[in-house]
Amino acid sequence: MSLTAKEPETTGDFVKQSSLYQEFLAEREEILRHKWLESERLGYDIGFERALLDWIRKHRENWRAARRAQAQTPPASQRK
């Protein structure tokens, strides 16, 4: 019985630690930041859907390229 109770927690931990989920969270954070900045600039809440579509169109490609480049660069402590 305790094994069944642990499965969802283990599965949830696995999902939360997965790189795909971490990328989703990072991207979502950028979209929310874009939503806030654009809403402030325009003087009203533009909503998540509009911010999402605008961010994808204007920023997603460069953001992903920067993330890939950052992931491939070794930390300063490991550089020679």
PDB file of N, CA, C and O in Angstrom:
ATOM      1  N   MET A   1       0.814  -1.182   0.000  1.00  0.00           N
ATOM      2  CA  MET A   1       0.000   0.000   0.000  1.00  0.00           C
ATOM      3  C   MET A   1       0.862   1.251   0.000  1.00  0.00           C
ATOM      4  O   MET A   1       0.540   2.211  -0.701  1.00  0.00           O
ATOM      5  N   SER A   2       1.930   1.270   0.753  1.00  0.00           N
ATOM      6  CA  SER A   2       2.804   2.447   0.769  1.00  0.00           C
ATOM      7  C   SER A   2       3.518   2.624  -0.565  1.00  0.00           C
ATOM      8  O   SER A   2       3.866   3.747  -0.928  1.00  0.00           O
ATOM      9  N   LEU A   3       3.748   1.527  -1.309  1.00  0.00           N
ATOM     10  CA  LEU A   3       4.381   1.617  -2.618  1.00  0.00           C
ATOM     11  C   LEU A   3       3.501   2.416  -3.575  1.00  0.00           C
ATOM     12  O   LEU A   3       4.005   3.266  -4.309  1.00  0.00           O
ATOM     13  N   THR A   4       2.203   2.158  -3.580  1.00  0.00           N
ATOM     14  CA  THR A   4       1.272   2.884  -4.429  1.00  0.00           C
ATOM     15  C   THR A   4       1.236   4.366  -4.051  1.00  0.00           C
ATOM     16  O   THR A   4       1.152   5.230  -4.924  1.00  0.00           O
ATOM     17  N   ALA A   5       1.299   4.652  -2.777  1.00  0.00           N
ATOM     18  CA  ALA A   5       1.265   6.041  -2.325  1.00  0.00           C
ATOM     19  C   ALA A   5       2.517   6.799  -2.756  1.00  0.00           C
ATOM     20  O   ALA A   5       2.458   8.014  -2.950  1.00  0.00           O
ATOM     21  N   LYS A   6       3.645   6.113  -2.909  1.00  0.00           N
ATOM     22  CA  LYS A   6       4.886   6.779  -3.285  1.00  0.00           C
ATOM     23  C   LYS A   6       4.992   7.013  -4.788  1.00  0.00           C
ATOM     24  O   LYS A   6       5.716   7.917  -5.205  1.00  0.00           O
ATOM     25  N   GLU A   7       4.310   6.247  -5.604  1.00  0.00           N
ATOM     26  CA  GLU A   7       4.445   6.364  -7.056  1.00  0.00           C
ATOM     27  C   GLU A   7       4.167   7.765  -7.584  1.00  0.00           C
ATOM     28  O   GLU A   7       5.003   8.307  -8.306  1.00  0.00           O
ATOM     29  N   PRO A   8       3.037   8.374  -7.259  1.00  0.00           N
ATOM     30  CA  PRO A   8       2.788   9.717  -7.794  1.00  0.00           C
ATOM     31  C   PRO A   8       3.856  10.726  -7.367  1.00  0.00           C
ATOM     32  O   PRO A   8       4.247  11.585  -8.158  1.00  0.00           O
ATOM     33  N   GLU A   9       4.330  10.626  -6.122  1.00  0.00           N
ATOM     34  CA  GLU A   9       5.357  11.546  -5.663  1.00  0.00           C
ATOM     35  C   GLU A   9       6.649  11.339  -6.448  1.00  0.00           C
ATOM     36  O   GLU A   9       7.289  12.311  -6.848  1.00  0.00           O
ATOM     37  N   THR A  10       7.038  10.089  -6.673  1.00  0.00           N
ATOM     38  CA  THR A  10       8.235   9.782  -7.432  1.00  0.00           C
ATOM     39  C   THR A  10       8.083  10.258  -8.870  1.00  0.00           C
ATOM     40  O   THR A  10       9.004  10.855  -9.427  1.00  0.00           O
ATOM     41  N   THR A  11       6.938  10.000  -9.471  1.00  0.00           N
ATOM     42  CA  THR A  11       6.679  10.443 -10.829  1.00  0.00           C
ATOM     43  C   THR A  11       6.705  11.966 -10.903  1.00  0.00           C
ATOM     44  O   THR A  11       7.279  12.537 -11.830  1.00  0.00           O
ATOM     45  N   GLY A  12       6.086  12.617  -9.932  1.00  0.00           N
ATOM     46  CA  GLY A  12       6.086  14.077  -9.898  1.00  0.00           C
ATOM     47  C   GLY A  12       7.486  14.638  -9.758  1.00  0.00           C
ATOM     48  O   GLY A  12       7.832  15.621 -10.413  1.00  0.00           O
ATOM     49  N   ASP A  13       8.295  14.020  -8.907  1.00  0.00           N
ATOM     50  CA  ASP A  13       9.678  14.457  -8.750  1.00  0.00           C
ATOM     51  C   ASP A  13      10.446  14.284 -10.051  1.00  0.00           C
ATOM     52  O   ASP A  13      11.225  15.157 -10.435  1.00  0.00           O
ATOM     53  N   PHE A  14      10.231  13.170 -10.727  1.00  0.00           N
ATOM     54  CA  PHE A  14      10.901  12.911 -11.995  1.00  0.00           C
ATOM     55  C   PHE A  14      10.536  13.978 -13.022  1.00  0.00           C
ATOM     56  O   PHE A  14      11.405  14.506 -13.715  1.00  0.00           O
ATOM     57  N   VAL A  15       9.262  14.285 -13.115  1.00  0.00           N
ATOM     58  CA  VAL A  15       8.805  15.291 -14.072  1.00  0.00           C
ATOM     59  C   VAL A  15       9.395  16.653 -13.735  1.00  0.00           C
ATOM     60  O   VAL A  15       9.893  17.350 -14.618  1.00  0.00           O
ATOM     61  N   LYS A  16       9.343  17.035 -12.462  1.00  0.00           N
ATOM     62  CA  LYS A  16       9.846  18.343 -12.052  1.00  0.00           C
ATOM     63  C   LYS A  16      11.346  18.486 -12.271  1.00  0.00           C
ATOM     64  O   LYS A  16      11.845  19.597 -12.451  1.00  0.00           O
ATOM     65  N   GLN A  17      12.057  17.383 -12.257  1.00  0.00           N
ATOM     66  CA  GLN A  17      13.506  17.435 -12.446  1.00  0.00           C
ATOM     67  C   GLN A  17      13.926  17.234 -13.894  1.00  0.00           C
ATOM     68  O   GLN A  17      15.106  17.369 -14.217  1.00  0.00           O
ATOM     69  N   SER A  18      12.986  16.916 -14.765  1.00  0.00           N
ATOM     70  CA  SER A  18      13.338  16.661 -16.162  1.00  0.00           C
ATOM     71  C   SER A  18      13.759  17.948 -16.856  1.00  0.00           C
ATOM     72  O   SER A  18      13.261  19.029 -16.542  1.00  0.00           O
ATOM     73  N   SER A  19      14.669  17.820 -17.791  1.00  0.00           N
ATOM     74  CA  SER A  19      15.156  19.001 -18.516  1.00  0.00           C
ATOM     75  C   SER A  19      14.045  19.615 -19.356  1.00  0.00           C
ATOM     76  O   SER A  19      14.007  20.834 -19.524  1.00  0.00           O
ATOM     77  N   LEU A  20      13.156  18.812 -19.877  1.00  0.00           N
ATOM     78  CA  LEU A  20      12.047  19.335 -20.673  1.00  0.00           C
ATOM     79  C   LEU A  20      11.141  20.227 -19.827  1.00  0.00           C
ATOM     80  O   LEU A  20      10.734  21.302 -20.268  1.00  0.00           O
ATOM     81  N   TYR A  21      10.831  19.780 -18.620  1.00  0.00           N
ATOM     82  CA  TYR A  21       9.996  20.570 -17.723  1.00  0.00           C
ATOM     83  C   TYR A  21      10.722  21.843 -17.304  1.00  0.00           C
ATOM     84  O   TYR A  21      10.104  22.904 -17.213  1.00  0.00           O
ATOM     85  N   GLN A  22      12.012  21.752 -17.050  1.00  0.00           N
ATOM     86  CA  GLN A  22      12.794  22.927 -16.685  1.00  0.00           C
ATOM     87  C   GLN A  22      12.809  23.952 -17.822  1.00  0.00           C
ATOM     88  O   GLN A  22      12.728  25.154 -17.571  1.00  0.00           O
ATOM     89  N   GLU A  23      12.910  23.490 -19.049  1.00  0.00           N
ATOM     90  CA  GLU A  23      12.856  24.391 -20.205  1.00  0.00           C
ATOM     91  C   GLU A  23      11.484  25.040 -20.322  1.00  0.00           C
ATOM     92  O   GLU A  23      11.376  26.231 -20.615  1.00  0.00           O
ATOM     93  N   PHE A  24      10.439  24.257 -20.091  1.00  0.00           N
ATOM     94  CA  PHE A  24       9.078  24.796 -20.112  1.00  0.00           C
ATOM     95  C   PHE A  24       8.933  25.919 -19.084  1.00  0.00           C
ATOM     96  O   PHE A  24       8.396  26.982 -19.394  1.00  0.00           O
ATOM     97  N   LEU A  25       9.411  25.680 -17.863  1.00  0.00           N
ATOM     98  CA  LEU A  25       9.305  26.690 -16.811  1.00  0.00           C
ATOM     99  C   LEU A  25      10.092  27.949 -17.163  1.00  0.00           C
ATOM    100  O   LEU A  25       9.619  29.062 -16.935  1.00  0.00           O
ATOM    101  N   ALA A  26      11.276  27.776 -17.711  1.00  0.00           N
ATOM    102  CA  ALA A  26      12.095  28.934 -18.086  1.00  0.00           C
ATOM    103  C   ALA A  26      11.415  29.735 -19.193  1.00  0.00           C
ATOM    104  O   ALA A  26      11.397  30.965 -19.154  1.00  0.00           O
ATOM    105  N   GLU A  27      10.861  29.038 -20.174  1.00  0.00           N
ATOM    106  CA  GLU A  27      10.174  29.712 -21.272  1.00  0.00           C
ATOM    107  C   GLU A  27       8.926  30.426 -20.766  1.00  0.00           C
ATOM    108  O   GLU A  27       8.652  31.558 -21.163  1.00  0.00           O
ATOM    109  N   ARG A  28       8.184  29.780 -19.909  1.00  0.00           N
ATOM    110  CA  ARG A  28       6.986  30.393 -19.333  1.00  0.00           C
ATOM    111  C   ARG A  28       7.339  31.665 -18.567  1.00  0.00           C
ATOM    112  O   ARG A  28       6.628  32.667 -18.648  1.00  0.00           O
ATOM    113  N   GLU A  29       8.436  31.615 -17.829  1.00  0.00           N
ATOM    114  CA  GLU A  29       8.890  32.794 -17.081  1.00  0.00           C
ATOM    115  C   GLU A  29       9.213  33.954 -18.028  1.00  0.00           C
ATOM    116  O   GLU A  29       8.890  35.104 -17.732  1.00  0.00           O
ATOM    117  N   GLU A  30       9.839  33.655 -19.147  1.00  0.00           N
ATOM    118  CA  GLU A  30      10.147  34.699 -20.129  1.00  0.00           C
ATOM    119  C   GLU A  30       8.875  35.281 -20.744  1.00  0.00           C
ATOM    120  O   GLU A  30       8.788  36.485 -20.982  1.00  0.00           O
ATOM    121  N   ILE A  31       7.903  34.427 -20.997  1.00  0.00           N
ATOM    122  CA  ILE A  31       6.635  34.896 -21.551  1.00  0.00           C
ATOM    123  C   ILE A  31       5.928  35.804 -20.548  1.00  0.00           C
ATOM    124  O   ILE A  31       5.394  36.847 -20.925  1.00  0.00           O
ATOM    125  N   LEU A  32       5.922  35.416 -19.285  1.00  0.00           N
ATOM    126  CA  LEU A  32       5.307  36.252 -18.254  1.00  0.00           C
ATOM    127  C   LEU A  32       6.036  37.579 -18.096  1.00  0.00           C
ATOM    128  O   LEU A  32       5.405  38.608 -17.855  1.00  0.00           O
ATOM    129  N   ARG A  33       7.362  37.563 -18.230  1.00  0.00           N
ATOM    130  CA  ARG A  33       8.136  38.804 -18.176  1.00  0.00           C
ATOM    131  C   ARG A  33       7.770  39.697 -19.361  1.00  0.00           C
ATOM    132  O   ARG A  33       7.603  40.907 -19.210  1.00  0.00           O
ATOM    133  N   HIS A  34       7.650  39.093 -20.526  1.00  0.00           N
ATOM    134  CA  HIS A  34       7.265  39.836 -21.739  1.00  0.00           C
ATOM    135  C   HIS A  34       5.862  40.417 -21.575  1.00  0.00           C
ATOM    136  O   HIS A  34       5.608  41.561 -21.953  1.00  0.00           O
ATOM    137  N   LYS A  35       4.964  39.630 -21.014  1.00  0.00           N
ATOM    138  CA  LYS A  35       3.594  40.102 -20.771  1.00  0.00           C
ATOM    139  C   LYS A  35       3.603  41.324 -19.869  1.00  0.00           C
ATOM    140  O   LYS A  35       2.909  42.303 -20.143  1.00  0.00           O
ATOM    141  N   TRP A  36       4.380  41.278 -18.799  1.00  0.00           N
ATOM    142  CA  TRP A  36       4.449  42.393 -17.871  1.00  0.00           C
ATOM    143  C   TRP A  36       5.024  43.635 -18.554  1.00  0.00           C
ATOM    144  O   TRP A  36       4.463  44.725 -18.436  1.00  0.00           O
ATOM    145  N   LEU A  37       6.143  43.472 -19.272  1.00  0.00           N
ATOM    146  CA  LEU A  37       6.776  44.613 -19.933  1.00  0.00           C
ATOM    147  C   LEU A  37       5.858  45.247 -20.977  1.00  0.00           C
ATOM    148  O   LEU A  37       5.724  46.470 -21.032  1.00  0.00           O
ATOM    149  N   GLU A  38       5.232  44.415 -21.802  1.00  0.00           N
ATOM    150  CA  GLU A  38       4.341  44.951 -22.834  1.00  0.00           C
ATOM    151  C   GLU A  38       3.093  45.587 -22.223  1.00  0.00           C
ATOM    152  O   GLU A  38       2.615  46.611 -22.710  1.00  0.00           O
ATOM    153  N   SER A  39       2.575  44.991 -21.174  1.00  0.00           N
ATOM    154  CA  SER A  39       1.402  45.562 -20.496  1.00  0.00           C
ATOM    155  C   SER A  39       1.746  46.918 -19.890  1.00  0.00           C
ATOM    156  O   SER A  39       0.951  47.855 -19.970  1.00  0.00           O
ATOM    157  N   GLU A  40       2.918  47.025 -19.289  1.00  0.00           N
ATOM    158  CA  GLU A  40       3.359  48.307 -18.736  1.00  0.00           C
ATOM    159  C   GLU A  40       3.524  49.337 -19.849  1.00  0.00           C
ATOM    160  O   GLU A  40       3.098  50.484 -19.712  1.00  0.00           O
ATOM    161  N   ARG A  41       4.138  48.925 -20.940  1.00  0.00           N
ATOM    162  CA  ARG A  41       4.379  49.845 -22.056  1.00  0.00           C
ATOM    163  C   ARG A  41       3.073  50.362 -22.648  1.00  0.00           C
ATOM    164  O   ARG A  41       2.958  51.545 -22.969  1.00  0.00           O
ATOM    165  N   LEU A  42       2.091  49.476 -22.791  1.00  0.00           N
ATOM    166  CA  LEU A  42       0.820  49.847 -23.410  1.00  0.00           C
ATOM    167  C   LEU A  42      -0.182  50.437 -22.421  1.00  0.00           C
ATOM    168  O   LEU A  42      -1.140  51.097 -22.825  1.00  0.00           O
ATOM    169  N   GLY A  43       0.030  50.207 -21.149  1.00  0.00           N
ATOM    170  CA  GLY A  43      -0.851  50.778 -20.137  1.00  0.00           C
ATOM    171  C   GLY A  43      -2.065  49.930 -19.795  1.00  0.00           C
ATOM    172  O   GLY A  43      -2.980  50.400 -19.119  1.00  0.00           O
ATOM    173  N   TYR A  44      -2.081  48.683 -20.257  1.00  0.00           N
ATOM    174  CA  TYR A  44      -3.165  47.764 -19.897  1.00  0.00           C
ATOM    175  C   TYR A  44      -2.651  46.330 -20.011  1.00  0.00           C
ATOM    176  O   TYR A  44      -1.659  46.064 -20.690  1.00  0.00           O
ATOM    177  N   ASP A  45      -3.337  45.421 -19.341  1.00  0.00           N
ATOM    178  CA  ASP A  45      -2.947  44.010 -19.350  1.00  0.00           C
ATOM    179  C   ASP A  45      -3.247  43.411 -20.723  1.00  0.00           C
ATOM    180  O   ASP A  45      -4.400  43.374 -21.152  1.00  0.00           O
ATOM    181  N   ILE A  46      -2.206  42.943 -21.405  1.00  0.00           N
ATOM    182  CA  ILE A  46      -2.401  42.386 -22.748  1.00  0.00           C
ATOM    183  C   ILE A  46      -2.866  40.933 -22.707  1.00  0.00           C
ATOM    184  O   ILE A  46      -3.311  40.406 -23.726  1.00  0.00           O
ATOM    185  N   GLY A  47      -2.773  40.283 -21.560  1.00  0.00           N
ATOM    186  CA  GLY A  47      -3.204  38.895 -21.424  1.00  0.00           C
ATOM    187  C   GLY A  47      -2.124  37.911 -21.834  1.00  0.00           C
ATOM    188  O   GLY A  47      -1.227  38.235 -22.613  1.00  0.00           O
ATOM    189  N   PHE A  48      -2.226  36.717 -21.300  1.00  0.00           N
ATOM    190  CA  PHE A  48      -1.191  35.703 -21.537  1.00  0.00           C
ATOM    191  C   PHE A  48      -1.150  35.261 -22.994  1.00  0.00           C
ATOM    192  O   PHE A  48      -0.066  35.135 -23.562  1.00  0.00           O
ATOM    193  N   GLU A  49      -2.292  35.026 -23.604  1.00  0.00           N
ATOM    194  CA  GLU A  49      -2.301  34.506 -24.975  1.00  0.00           C
ATOM    195  C   GLU A  49      -1.627  35.473 -25.943  1.00  0.00           C
ATOM    196  O   GLU A  49      -0.818  35.063 -26.775  1.00  0.00           O
ATOM    197  N   ARG A  50      -1.960  36.749 -25.833  1.00  0.00           N
ATOM    198  CA  ARG A  50      -1.334  37.740 -26.716  1.00  0.00           C
ATOM    199  C   ARG A  50       0.167  37.818 -26.450  1.00  0.00           C
ATOM    200  O   ARG A  50       0.962  37.890 -27.387  1.00  0.00           O
ATOM    201  N   ALA A  51       0.552  37.806 -25.181  1.00  0.00           N
ATOM    202  CA  ALA A  51       1.968  37.853 -24.826  1.00  0.00           C
ATOM    203  C   ALA A  51       2.691  36.622 -25.362  1.00  0.00           C
ATOM    204  O   ALA A  51       3.802  36.730 -25.882  1.00  0.00           O
ATOM    205  N   LEU A  52       2.073  35.470 -25.239  1.00  0.00           N
ATOM    206  CA  LEU A  52       2.656  34.227 -25.735  1.00  0.00           C
ATOM    207  C   LEU A  52       2.915  34.310 -27.230  1.00  0.00           C
ATOM    208  O   LEU A  52       4.028  34.047 -27.686  1.00  0.00           O
ATOM    209  N   LEU A  53       1.900  34.671 -27.986  1.00  0.00           N
ATOM    210  CA  LEU A  53       2.045  34.730 -29.440  1.00  0.00           C
ATOM    211  C   LEU A  53       3.063  35.789 -29.860  1.00  0.00           C
ATOM    212  O   LEU A  53       3.855  35.560 -30.774  1.00  0.00           O
ATOM    213  N   ASP A  54       3.045  36.931 -29.204  1.00  0.00           N
ATOM    214  CA  ASP A  54       3.991  38.000 -29.511  1.00  0.00           C
ATOM    215  C   ASP A  54       5.418  37.565 -29.190  1.00  0.00           C
ATOM    216  O   ASP A  54       6.332  37.796 -29.982  1.00  0.00           O
ATOM    217  N   TRP A  55       5.609  36.939 -28.037  1.00  0.00           N
ATOM    218  CA  TRP A  55       6.937  36.490 -27.628  1.00  0.00           C
ATOM    219  C   TRP A  55       7.474  35.413 -28.568  1.00  0.00           C
ATOM    220  O   TRP A  55       8.648  35.431 -28.938  1.00  0.00           O
ATOM    221  N   ILE A  56       6.607  34.476 -28.949  1.00  0.00           N
ATOM    222  CA  ILE A  56       7.029  33.426 -29.883  1.00  0.00           C
ATOM    223  C   ILE A  56       7.485  34.051 -31.197  1.00  0.00           C
ATOM    224  O   ILE A  56       8.528  33.686 -31.741  1.00  0.00           O
ATOM    225  N   ARG A  57       6.705  34.982 -31.695  1.00  0.00           N
ATOM    226  CA  ARG A  57       6.995  35.608 -32.977  1.00  0.00           C
ATOM    227  C   ARG A  57       8.266  36.454 -32.932  1.00  0.00           C
ATOM    228  O   ARG A  57       9.043  36.458 -33.887  1.00  0.00           O
ATOM    229  N   LYS A  58       8.480  37.167 -31.834  1.00  0.00           N
ATOM    230  CA  LYS A  58       9.579  38.131 -31.773  1.00  0.00           C
ATOM    231  C   LYS A  58      10.844  37.646 -31.063  1.00  0.00           C
ATOM    232  O   LYS A  58      11.942  38.092 -31.395  1.00  0.00           O
ATOM    233  N   HIS A  59      10.706  36.743 -30.095  1.00  0.00           N
ATOM    234  CA  HIS A  59      11.846  36.464 -29.215  1.00  0.00           C
ATOM    235  C   HIS A  59      12.243  35.001 -29.051  1.00  0.00           C
ATOM    236  O   HIS A  59      13.379  34.723 -28.669  1.00  0.00           O
ATOM    237  N   ARG A  60      11.359  34.075 -29.323  1.00  0.00           N
ATOM    238  CA  ARG A  60      11.620  32.674 -28.977  1.00  0.00           C
ATOM    239  C   ARG A  60      12.872  32.106 -29.628  1.00  0.00           C
ATOM    240  O   ARG A  60      13.674  31.455 -28.958  1.00  0.00           O
ATOM    241  N   GLU A  61      13.049  32.338 -30.905  1.00  0.00           N
ATOM    242  CA  GLU A  61      14.191  31.762 -31.614  1.00  0.00           C
ATOM    243  C   GLU A  61      15.521  32.221 -31.008  1.00  0.00           C
ATOM    244  O   GLU A  61      16.407  31.405 -30.753  1.00  0.00           O
ATOM    245  N   ASN A  62      15.655  33.531 -30.780  1.00  0.00           N
ATOM    246  CA  ASN A  62      16.895  34.054 -30.190  1.00  0.00           C
ATOM    247  C   ASN A  62      17.074  33.591 -28.755  1.00  0.00           C
ATOM    248  O   ASN A  62      18.194  33.304 -28.333  1.00  0.00           O
ATOM    249  N   TRP A  63      15.980  33.516 -27.995  1.00  0.00           N
ATOM    250  CA  TRP A  63      16.054  33.064 -26.614  1.00  0.00           C
ATOM    251  C   TRP A  63      16.540  31.620 -26.551  1.00  0.00           C
ATOM    252  O   TRP A  63      17.400  31.284 -25.737  1.00  0.00           O
ATOM    253  N   ARG A  64      15.991  30.773 -27.409  1.00  0.00           N
ATOM    254  CA  ARG A  64      16.415  29.366 -27.419  1.00  0.00           C
ATOM    255  C   ARG A  64      17.872  29.219 -27.848  1.00  0.00           C
ATOM    256  O   ARG A  64      18.611  28.412 -27.284  1.00  0.00           O
ATOM    257  N   ALA A  65      18.282  29.998 -28.844  1.00  0.00           N
ATOM    258  CA  ALA A  65      19.682  29.946 -29.288  1.00  0.00           C
ATOM    259  C   ALA A  65      20.612  30.361 -28.159  1.00  0.00           C
ATOM    260  O   ALA A  65      21.659  29.744 -27.963  1.00  0.00           O
ATOM    261  N   ALA A  66      20.246  31.390 -27.419  1.00  0.00           N
ATOM    262  CA  ALA A  66      21.060  31.843 -26.293  1.00  0.00           C
ATOM    263  C   ALA A  66      21.104  30.775 -25.197  1.00  0.00           C
ATOM    264  O   ALA A  66      22.152  30.559 -24.588  1.00  0.00           O
ATOM    265  N   ARG A  67      19.989  30.114 -24.944  1.00  0.00           N
ATOM    266  CA  ARG A  67      19.956  29.041 -23.940  1.00  0.00           C
ATOM    267  C   ARG A  67      20.860  27.884 -24.353  1.00  0.00           C
ATOM    268  O   ARG A  67      21.591  27.337 -23.527  1.00  0.00           O
ATOM    269  N   ARG A  68      20.808  27.513 -25.629  1.00  0.00           N
ATOM    270  CA  ARG A  68      21.667  26.422 -26.116  1.00  0.00           C
ATOM    271  C   ARG A  68      23.132  26.798 -25.985  1.00  0.00           C
ATOM    272  O   ARG A  68      23.945  25.987 -25.541  1.00  0.00           O
ATOM    273  N   ALA A  69      23.473  28.023 -26.367  1.00  0.00           N
ATOM    274  CA  ALA A  69      24.861  28.480 -26.280  1.00  0.00           C
ATOM    275  C   ALA A  69      25.329  28.498 -24.828  1.00  0.00           C
ATOM    276  O   ALA A  69      26.459  28.110 -24.530  1.00  0.00           O
ATOM    277  N   GLN A  70      24.464  28.947 -23.934  1.00  0.00           N
ATOM    278  CA  GLN A  70      24.800  28.994 -22.511  1.00  0.00           C
ATOM    279  C   GLN A  70      24.996  27.586 -21.957  1.00  0.00           C
ATOM    280  O   GLN A  70      25.880  27.361 -21.132  1.00  0.00           O
ATOM    281  N   ALA A  71      24.188  26.652 -22.400  1.00  0.00           N
ATOM    282  CA  ALA A  71      24.288  25.271 -21.909  1.00  0.00           C
ATOM    283  C   ALA A  71      25.577  24.606 -22.391  1.00  0.00           C
ATOM    284  O   ALA A  71      26.106  23.722 -21.717  1.00  0.00           O
ATOM    285  N   GLN A  72      26.079  25.019 -23.537  1.00  0.00           N
ATOM    286  CA  GLN A  72      27.294  24.417 -24.088  1.00  0.00           C
ATOM    287  C   GLN A  72      28.564  25.053 -23.545  1.00  0.00           C
ATOM    288  O   GLN A  72      29.637  24.458 -23.652  1.00  0.00           O
ATOM    289  N   THR A  73      28.472  26.243 -22.965  1.00  0.00           N
ATOM    290  CA  THR A  73      29.627  26.933 -22.410  1.00  0.00           C
ATOM    291  C   THR A  73      29.917  26.388 -21.020  1.00  0.00           C
ATOM    292  O   THR A  73      29.039  26.390 -20.158  1.00  0.00           O
ATOM    293  N   PRO A  74      31.141  25.920 -20.793  1.00  0.00           N
ATOM    294  CA  PRO A  74      31.464  25.414 -19.444  1.00  0.00           C
ATOM    295  C   PRO A  74      31.505  26.559 -18.434  1.00  0.00           C
ATOM    296  O   PRO A  74      31.817  27.694 -18.793  1.00  0.00           O
ATOM    297  N   PRO A  75      31.191  26.266 -17.177  1.00  0.00           N
ATOM    298  CA  PRO A  75      31.240  27.291 -16.136  1.00  0.00           C
ATOM    299  C   PRO A  75      32.645  27.919 -16.047  1.00  0.00           C
ATOM    300  O   PRO A  75      33.636  27.272 -16.389  1.00  0.00           O
ATOM    301  N   ALA A  76      32.725  29.143 -15.602  1.00  0.00           N
ATOM    302  CA  ALA A  76      34.005  29.869 -15.521  1.00  0.00           C
ATOM    303  C   ALA A  76      35.028  29.107 -14.700  1.00  0.00           C
ATOM    304  O   ALA A  76      36.224  29.173 -14.987  1.00  0.00           O
ATOM    305  N   SER A  77      34.581  28.388 -13.689  1.00  0.00           N
ATOM    306  CA  SER A  77      35.503  27.637 -12.842  1.00  0.00           C
ATOM    307  C   SER A  77      36.169  26.475 -13.580  1.00  0.00           C
ATOM    308  O   SER A  77      37.203  25.975 -13.137  1.00  0.00           O
ATOM    309  N   GLN A  78      35.587  26.042 -14.700  1.00  0.00           N
ATOM    310  CA  GLN A  78      36.147  24.935 -15.466  1.00  0.00           C
ATOM    311  C   GLN A  78      36.919  25.406 -16.690  1.00  0.00           C
ATOM    312  O   GLN A  78      37.569  24.595 -17.350  1.00  0.00           O
ATOM    313  N   ARG A  79      36.864  26.684 -17.006  1.00  0.00           N
ATOM    314  CA  ARG A  79      37.610  27.218 -18.165  1.00  0.00           C
ATOM    315  C   ARG A  79      39.065  27.386 -17.797  1.00  0.00           C
ATOM    316  O   ARG A  79      39.406  27.606 -16.635  1.00  0.00           O
ATOM    317  N   LYS A  80      39.916  27.282 -18.793  1.00  0.00           N
ATOM    318  CA  LYS A  80      41.354  27.443 -18.563  1.00  0.00           C
ATOM    319  C   LYS A  80      41.789  28.852 -18.827  1.00  0.00           C
ATOM    320  O   LYS A  80      42.970  29.172 -18.684  1.00  0.00           O
TER     321      LYS A  80
END
